[in-house]
Amino acid sequence: MLFHANTGTSESWEAQATAFARQGYRVIAFDRRGWGKSLADPATGAQPGTVAGDLDALADHLRLDKFHLVGVAGGGFVSIDYAAWRPERLRSLVVAASTGQFAEKEMRDFTARVEIPELRKQAAVYREVGPSYRGANPDGTRRWIEIDEHAQQPGAPSQPLRTPNTFAKLAAVTMPVLVMAADADLLAPPALMRAWAAHLKNYEWASVPDSGHAIAWEHPDVFNESVLAFVKRH
């Protein structure tokens, strides 16, 4: 099960869906409510709901007992939220290029120290896609921008976490975890990710060289190899 970033949709997983399916996995990537083609429908219940709740309902609908969960960036926030709530349902968890949206002052202060002034006023592509990729792959960059421009629906509310992500909450994350960092990530640099990962009971670490925040998009071969090797062990 693949959770997209706040700047993406299920279309962001094109390279992963193909590669993972070739290895015999059933691959499910869905648009979070208010993103892509998933509409927030008041007739279905209270809005906006939570991504974790939607994932659990989807897993029930698809009759999934246990599954691997992969989340990048903002998708990593909700992956942690779900993993702490429903640990018995996950075979493994992968969190990549994500601050984790932790509530601790330590993490808020770290984020503030690495924040580049005025960066968030720039187009998302400059925050999230590394300069090497933008320079070397103009077609891929244009496709990333196209997905981002049609990602979150205008006016759609963002879904909150079920409960705030905290270091204490990580104690409930009991399945095998792979934490992946992008070496050129402006938003979630490796040192920031190591700070929260240190509170996991047990995890493996991987890094993707010369990659910006869009880790799975920029270097799909490296990302896929690391994820596939991890899930095969679990």
N, C-alpha and C positions, 0 to 999 in steps of 0.2 A: 504494500500500500504506500503510495507516494503523496506527500504533502508539499504543495508548491509554495513559493515565496509570496510575499505581499505584492511583488511586482510581476507575478506570473499567473499562469493558469495550468490546467492539465496539459496544455500544449507545450509547456516548458520541458516536459519529460520525454520528448520525442526520441532522443538518443538512448535514454534508459529503457523505455518500453521495448524497443527493438532488441537491445542487447540482452536484457534480462529474459525476455521471452525465448530467445534463441538458446538460453541455458536451461529451458524447461520450466521457468517460473510463470505462474499466472500473475499478470501485472495489472494493478488497478490504480488509476490516477483520476481523481475527481476534482471538479471545481468547487472550492469552498463557497459556502452560501454568500451571495452577493458578488462573486467573482465569475468571470467567464460566462457560462450558460446556466449556472445554478441560480435560480431566482428565489428571493425571499418571499414566501407565500404565507400570508397571515392565516389562511385557511388550514394550514398544516400544524398550527400551534403557536405558542408564544415566540415572538421575534425579539432579538435576532438569534436566540439560542446560542449554543457553543459548538465549536468545531469538533470537540471531543464527543459531544452528544450526537452530532451528525455522523461521525465516523462509527460510533457504536451501533447506531441504527442501520447504517449501510452494511456493516459486517453481519448484523442479524439478517438483513434482507438477502444478502448473498450467501448466507449459511456458512460463514467462515468461523471456524473454531479458533484457531491460532494463526497468526500471520506475522510477517516482518514489517516493520514500519520505518519509513525513511522520510525525514523532514529537513528541508533546507531553509536557512534564514528565518523568516516569519513562520514558515512551516515547522521549524524546529521548536518555536515556542509551544505550539499546540501539540507537537509530538511528545514533549516532556509532560505537558498537562495530561495527555491521555495515558501515557505510560505509568504515571504515578497513580492514576485513578483505576486503571484496568490492567495491572501488571500480569495477571493470569492469562490475558488474551494474547500477549505478544511473545513471539519466539525470540525476537531481537529488536533493537532500536538503533537507528543511525541518525545522528544529529550533525548537520554540516553547516559551516559558515553562519553560525547563529550566536547572538548574545544570550539567548535563552530567556530574555525579558525577566530577569530576576529582580525581586523586590528589594534585596539588600542594598543598603547605602553604599557598601563597598563596591558593588557592581555599577550602581548609578554614577559614583564618582569616577570609576575607571572609564566608563563610557564618555563622561564629560571631558576627561583629560585627552582622549583620542579624537574627540569631535573636531573636525576642521571647520572653522568659522565660515558661514555662508554656504557651506557645501549643500545643505538640504534645500537651498533655493535654486540649485542647478537641476537640470534634467536628471532623472533617475539613472540614466545610462552612465553618467560620469561618477556617480556614487558607487554603482554596483558592478559595472563591467570593467575589468582591469585594462590599463592602457596597452599592454602587449596584445591583448585580444582585439581591442578596437582598432589598433594599427594593422594587425596582420589578417584580420578576418572581417572585412566590411560587410559581406553578405550575411554572415552570422550576426553581426551587430545590428544590421537593419531588421533582421527577423526578431531579435530580442526586443528591440524597440516596438515593433509591431504588436507583439504579444503584450508588452507592458501597457501600451496605449489602450488596449481593450481588456485589461485585467479586471480591476475592481469597477463595478458598475457605478455610474454617477449617482451620488446620494445614498448608496447602499451603506448601512451601518456596519462597522467592523464588529465581529463577534468577540466577546470577552473570553478569557480563560475561565474554566470552571472555578478554579481557585488560583490565587497568585502563585507564580513560580517562586520558590524559595529554596535555600540550601537544605533545609529540613525536609522539604518535600522530596528531594532527590533520594532520601532513604527508602522511599517506596518504589523506586525504580530498580527492580531486582533482576530483570532480564539482562543478557549480554548487551553491552552498549559499545558502539563505535562512534567516537567523536572525531570529526574531520574538520580541519582548518585550511583556509586558503592563505598562502603566504603573503599575498599583496592585497588582502582584504582591508578596506578603509573603515568598515563598520564593525566587524567582529574579528580583529586580529588574533593570531594564535595565542598570545599571552592572556588576552581577555577570556578566551575559551578555556584555557588551562585553569584559570582562576575558579570557574564554576565546575569544571569537570573534576577537579580535585575532591569535590564533595560526593562524587559517586562512589558506591561501594566497590565497583570493579568496572573498568572500561579499557578499551584499546584506543590508541591514538594514531591518526594518519594525517598527513598534510599533502597539499597539492601545490607544487612550486609554481611561482609566477602566475597565480590565479587571483582574480578579484573576487568580490562577494558572490558573483554568479557562478559558483564553483562547478556545479554539474553541467552547466551550459558551456562554459569556457573550455573545460578539459574533460569531456565525457569519457574518453578512453581511460584516463587515470582514475577518475571517480568511479566508473563502473567496475574496473578491475578490483579496487579496494573494497567496494561494497559487496561484490559477488564473492570474493574470497572470504569475507566476514560471514555472510549469511550461509555459505556452504558449510562453515564450521558449526553452525547452530541450527 
